[in-house]
Amino acid sequence: MNDTLLLVQCGDRGTKWIKYFMHYYKENWICSDFIDTAFLFENNIPEELKQDELAWPIYIYQTGAVPWGQGMINFLNSIHYKYILLLHEDYFLTDVQDALKLNRLHEIMEEYNMALLKICGDWAGNTATPKYPIEKLSKGENIYLYSLEGSYITSHQMSIWRRDYLLKTLIPEENPWQHELSGHIRARNLGEPVYAYLGEQPIPYHESVTAGAPRPTEQHWFNIEV
């Protein structure tokens, strides 16, 4: 049984990006044999996923008309997965994954019962937060401690979360941005070590949207037939 879930979150206002997300998902996702995929919507399921529901190994869930935090809590309490790869619908998968690296990082998380391992590249979700190398845990990998005194512990950039830890950082009334800011404080108070893999992204992706429109530097990801 797979113990890791790629969780794609999409509010009703973000469903217009799903056709692009699915284009790059189909083109680049190669880890279905050991990572399941689920889409978590509010109320509206895009036509693209209705059409592909049987053709692709994905699960589709709806939170209903509740705040993002409550929907996440309800969903995470309903599933069996130990680890969550948290993703938004506007984070496009831009190349194939390094499956061997992902499996290696999974082994290290298991061995040391890590709560959170950031895998979004050298910046680790916040360039201003200090990172400290951990030789004991490296196992040949470039793994660092992420300072709990810095910012964005709960950044939604690509990371592997232990599901029970993610749940502890959530409160019902928050939206995703509030979780990144206020959830950071709750994570700091939990005191569990947080780690960052500093190296090439094992899951290459780009955050392609800002303020409801394509980022000027990412427009090329939208110049496709969908």
LOZAVO-890480 format. One record per residue (C-alpha): y, z, x; residue in three letters. Coordinates in steps of 0.2 Angstrom, whole numbers, plus 5000, padded with zeros to 4 digits. Example, Ala and Ser with C-alpha at 12.3 -4.5 7.8 and 13.67 -1.06 7.14 Angstrom:
% residues 2
+-------+------+------+------+
: north :   up : east : roke :
+-------+------+------+------+
:  4978 : 5039 : 5062 :  ala :
:  4995 : 5036 : 5068 :  ser :
+-------+------+------+------+
//
This chain:
% residues 226
+-------+------+------+------+
: north :   up : east : roke :
+-------+------+------+------+
:  5000 : 5000 : 5000 :  met :
:  5017 : 4995 : 5007 :  asn :
:  5028 : 5010 : 5010 :  asp :
:  5044 : 5001 : 5013 :  thr :
:  5056 : 4993 : 5000 :  leu :
:  5070 : 4980 : 5002 :  leu :
:  5081 : 4986 : 4988 :  leu :
:  5095 : 4973 : 4983 :  val :
:  5108 : 4981 : 4973 :  gln :
:  5119 : 4971 : 4961 :  cys :
:  5132 : 4976 : 4949 :  gly :
:  5136 : 4965 : 4934 :  asp :
:  5151 : 4958 : 4943 :  arg :
:  5141 : 4953 : 4958 :  gly :
:  5128 : 4942 : 4949 :  thr :
:  5137 : 4927 : 4953 :  lys :
:  5132 : 4929 : 4972 :  trp :
:  5114 : 4930 : 4968 :  ile :
:  5111 : 4911 : 4968 :  lys :
:  5117 : 4911 : 4986 :  tyr :
:  5108 : 4927 : 4991 :  phe :
:  5092 : 4919 : 4984 :  met :
:  5095 : 4903 : 4994 :  his :
:  5095 : 4913 : 5010 :  tyr :
:  5081 : 4925 : 5005 :  tyr :
:  5069 : 4910 : 5001 :  lys :
:  5074 : 4902 : 5018 :  glu :
:  5073 : 4917 : 5029 :  asn :
:  5062 : 4931 : 5022 :  trp :
:  5045 : 4932 : 5031 :  ile :
:  5041 : 4951 : 5029 :  cys :
:  5033 : 4951 : 5012 :  ser :
:  5016 : 4956 : 5019 :  asp :
:  5022 : 4973 : 5023 :  phe :
:  5039 : 4975 : 5015 :  ile :
:  5041 : 4973 : 4996 :  asp :
:  5057 : 4967 : 4988 :  thr :
:  5066 : 4974 : 4972 :  ala :
:  5082 : 4969 : 4964 :  phe :
:  5091 : 4983 : 4955 :  leu :
:  5104 : 4976 : 4942 :  phe :
:  5114 : 4985 : 4929 :  glu :
:  5112 : 4975 : 4913 :  asn :
:  5113 : 4956 : 4917 :  asn :
:  5098 : 4947 : 4926 :  ile :
:  5104 : 4931 : 4933 :  pro :
:  5095 : 4915 : 4928 :  glu :
:  5090 : 4911 : 4946 :  glu :
:  5079 : 4927 : 4946 :  leu :
:  5072 : 4924 : 4929 :  lys :
:  5066 : 4907 : 4934 :  gln :
:  5059 : 4913 : 4951 :  asp :
:  5051 : 4929 : 4944 :  glu :
:  5034 : 4923 : 4945 :  leu :
:  5035 : 4912 : 4960 :  ala :
:  5042 : 4925 : 4972 :  trp :
:  5035 : 4943 : 4977 :  pro :
:  5049 : 4952 : 4970 :  ile :
:  5052 : 4966 : 4957 :  tyr :
:  5066 : 4967 : 4945 :  ile :
:  5074 : 4983 : 4938 :  tyr :
:  5089 : 4987 : 4927 :  gln :
:  5099 : 5003 : 4927 :  thr :
:  5108 : 5001 : 4911 :  gly :
:  5125 : 5007 : 4907 :  ala :
:  5126 : 5021 : 4919 :  val :
:  5136 : 5024 : 4935 :  pro :
:  5129 : 5017 : 4951 :  trp :
:  5124 : 5034 : 4958 :  gly :
:  5115 : 5039 : 4942 :  gln :
:  5106 : 5022 : 4942 :  gly :
:  5101 : 5024 : 4960 :  met :
:  5094 : 5042 : 4957 :  ile :
:  5084 : 5036 : 4942 :  asn :
:  5077 : 5022 : 4951 :  phe :
:  5073 : 5031 : 4968 :  leu :
:  5064 : 5045 : 4958 :  asn :
:  5053 : 5032 : 4949 :  ser :
:  5046 : 5023 : 4964 :  ile :
:  5033 : 5028 : 4977 :  his :
:  5040 : 5020 : 4993 :  tyr :
:  5044 : 5031 : 5008 :  lys :
:  5057 : 5020 : 5016 :  tyr :
:  5071 : 5010 : 5008 :  ile :
:  5081 : 4995 : 5016 :  leu :
:  5097 : 4996 : 5006 :  leu :
:  5106 : 4980 : 5004 :  leu :
:  5120 : 4973 : 4993 :  his :
:  5119 : 4956 : 4984 :  glu :
:  5133 : 4949 : 4996 :  asp :
:  5124 : 4953 : 5012 :  tyr :
:  5115 : 4936 : 5015 :  phe :
:  5099 : 4935 : 5026 :  leu :
:  5105 : 4922 : 5039 :  thr :
:  5089 : 4920 : 5050 :  asp :
:  5071 : 4926 : 5050 :  val :
:  5067 : 4944 : 5054 :  gln :
:  5059 : 4951 : 5070 :  asp :
:  5044 : 4957 : 5061 :  ala :
:  5036 : 4965 : 5077 :  leu :
:  5052 : 4974 : 5080 :  lys :
:  5053 : 4981 : 5062 :  leu :
:  5035 : 4987 : 5063 :  asn :
:  5039 : 4995 : 5080 :  arg :
:  5054 : 5004 : 5073 :  leu :
:  5044 : 5009 : 5057 :  his :
:  5031 : 5017 : 5069 :  glu :
:  5045 : 5027 : 5078 :  ile :
:  5052 : 5033 : 5062 :  met :
:  5035 : 5039 : 5056 :  glu :
:  5031 : 5048 : 5072 :  glu :
:  5048 : 5057 : 5072 :  tyr :
:  5050 : 5059 : 5053 :  asn :
:  5068 : 5051 : 5055 :  met :
:  5079 : 5052 : 5040 :  ala :
:  5089 : 5037 : 5044 :  leu :
:  5089 : 5023 : 5057 :  leu :
:  5103 : 5011 : 5057 :  lys :
:  5098 : 4993 : 5062 :  ile :
:  5114 : 4983 : 5059 :  cys :
:  5118 : 4980 : 5078 :  gly :
:  5127 : 4988 : 5092 :  asp :
:  5141 : 4994 : 5081 :  trp :
:  5129 : 5004 : 5070 :  ala :
:  5140 : 5003 : 5055 :  gly :
:  5156 : 5011 : 5063 :  asn :
:  5162 : 5006 : 5081 :  thr :
:  5172 : 5022 : 5082 :  ala :
:  5158 : 5034 : 5080 :  thr :
:  5150 : 5040 : 5097 :  pro :
:  5131 : 5036 : 5100 :  lys :
:  5121 : 5046 : 5112 :  tyr :
:  5105 : 5038 : 5120 :  pro :
:  5089 : 5048 : 5117 :  ile :
:  5076 : 5044 : 5130 :  glu :
:  5063 : 5055 : 5122 :  lys :
:  5063 : 5045 : 5106 :  leu :
:  5066 : 5028 : 5114 :  ser :
:  5048 : 5023 : 5116 :  lys :
:  5055 : 5008 : 5125 :  gly :
:  5067 : 5004 : 5111 :  glu :
:  5086 : 5006 : 5113 :  asn :
:  5088 : 5021 : 5100 :  ile :
:  5103 : 5032 : 5100 :  tyr :
:  5108 : 5048 : 5091 :  leu :
:  5122 : 5044 : 5079 :  tyr :
:  5136 : 5058 : 5079 :  ser :
:  5137 : 5068 : 5063 :  leu :
:  5155 : 5072 : 5068 :  glu :
:  5160 : 5054 : 5067 :  gly :
:  5161 : 5043 : 5051 :  ser :
:  5150 : 5032 : 5040 :  tyr :
:  5134 : 5041 : 5042 :  ile :
:  5130 : 5034 : 5024 :  thr :
:  5136 : 5017 : 5028 :  ser :
:  5128 : 5003 : 5018 :  his :
:  5126 : 4991 : 5032 :  gln :
:  5108 : 4987 : 5036 :  met :
:  5098 : 5003 : 5039 :  ser :
:  5081 : 5010 : 5036 :  ile :
:  5082 : 5026 : 5025 :  trp :
:  5069 : 5039 : 5021 :  arg :
:  5069 : 5039 : 5002 :  arg :
:  5070 : 5058 : 5000 :  asp :
:  5085 : 5058 : 5012 :  tyr :
:  5094 : 5045 : 5003 :  leu :
:  5092 : 5054 : 4987 :  leu :
:  5100 : 5070 : 4994 :  lys :
:  5116 : 5060 : 4998 :  thr :
:  5118 : 5053 : 4981 :  leu :
:  5128 : 5061 : 4966 :  ile :
:  5127 : 5053 : 4949 :  pro :
:  5146 : 5048 : 4946 :  glu :
:  5149 : 5039 : 4962 :  glu :
:  5150 : 5020 : 4966 :  asn :
:  5144 : 5012 : 4982 :  pro :
:  5160 : 5014 : 4991 :  trp :
:  5162 : 5032 : 4986 :  gln :
:  5144 : 5035 : 4992 :  his :
:  5149 : 5028 : 5009 :  glu :
:  5164 : 5040 : 5010 :  leu :
:  5159 : 5056 : 5001 :  ser :
:  5140 : 5054 : 5004 :  gly :
:  5145 : 5054 : 5023 :  his :
:  5151 : 5072 : 5021 :  ile :
:  5135 : 5077 : 5011 :  arg :
:  5124 : 5069 : 5025 :  ala :
:  5134 : 5079 : 5038 :  arg :
:  5131 : 5095 : 5029 :  asn :
:  5112 : 5091 : 5028 :  leu :
:  5112 : 5092 : 5047 :  gly :
:  5097 : 5080 : 5049 :  glu :
:  5098 : 5069 : 5064 :  pro :
:  5103 : 5051 : 5061 :  val :
:  5099 : 5037 : 5073 :  tyr :
:  5104 : 5020 : 5077 :  ala :
:  5095 : 5005 : 5085 :  tyr :
:  5107 : 4997 : 5096 :  leu :
:  5102 : 4979 : 5099 :  gly :
:  5100 : 4963 : 5091 :  glu :
:  5098 : 4965 : 5072 :  gln :
:  5080 : 4964 : 5068 :  pro :
:  5085 : 4958 : 5050 :  ile :
:  5099 : 4946 : 5054 :  pro :
:  5112 : 4946 : 5040 :  tyr :
:  5131 : 4944 : 5036 :  his :
:  5142 : 4953 : 5024 :  glu :
:  5149 : 4938 : 5015 :  ser :
:  5161 : 4944 : 5002 :  val :
:  5176 : 4955 : 5001 :  thr :
:  5187 : 4959 : 4986 :  ala :
:  5177 : 4948 : 4974 :  gly :
:  5179 : 4932 : 4985 :  ala :
:  5170 : 4925 : 5000 :  pro :
:  5177 : 4932 : 5016 :  arg :
:  5188 : 4919 : 5025 :  pro :
:  5177 : 4920 : 5041 :  thr :
:  5161 : 4918 : 5031 :  glu :
:  5165 : 4903 : 5020 :  gln :
:  5152 : 4892 : 5028 :  his :
:  5138 : 4902 : 5020 :  trp :
:  5144 : 4896 : 5003 :  phe :
:  5145 : 4877 : 5008 :  asn :
:  5127 : 4874 : 5001 :  ile :
:  5119 : 4866 : 4986 :  glu :
:  5112 : 4880 : 4975 :  val :
+-------+------+------+------+
//
